[in-house]
Amino acid sequence: MFTYHTSSTCSALITFDIDHEGRLHDVVFYGGCNGNLQGIGRLVEGMDAREAVGKLEGISCNGGPTSCPDQLAKAIKQALNGRFS
């Protein structure tokens, strides 16, 4: 299980797992827009982690520098770099 402390978003923390095949599981955001963030977690469930990064990276919220989906992409990249490097 990976834990990522977010920056510049309403959510404060993201937890998730990546299985041995590189697929995402159990993505949970703490804080933020509960319904939308549950939706993101369900949408990426079982998705290839690298594919999720490609879809989520660079999304901004209200013109800001990042968003909860972008923070998830950053978290996944960090986990992949530590796990598969």
C-alpha angles and dihedrals in degrees: 000000000000125000123200126185107216127222130214095001137103091246114076103195141019126199125189145145132229116205126218090270092056096254125141123242139174098011108184127176119202114211125358129078100345099199096046093045093049086052092053090049092052094045094054095042107125092003120136105264094227091050090052090052090052092052098043106034116107098017110142129202117226091338093306125137095260145002139207091270090048090049089052089053090052091049093050092049090051091050093047092049091052097041104039105027 
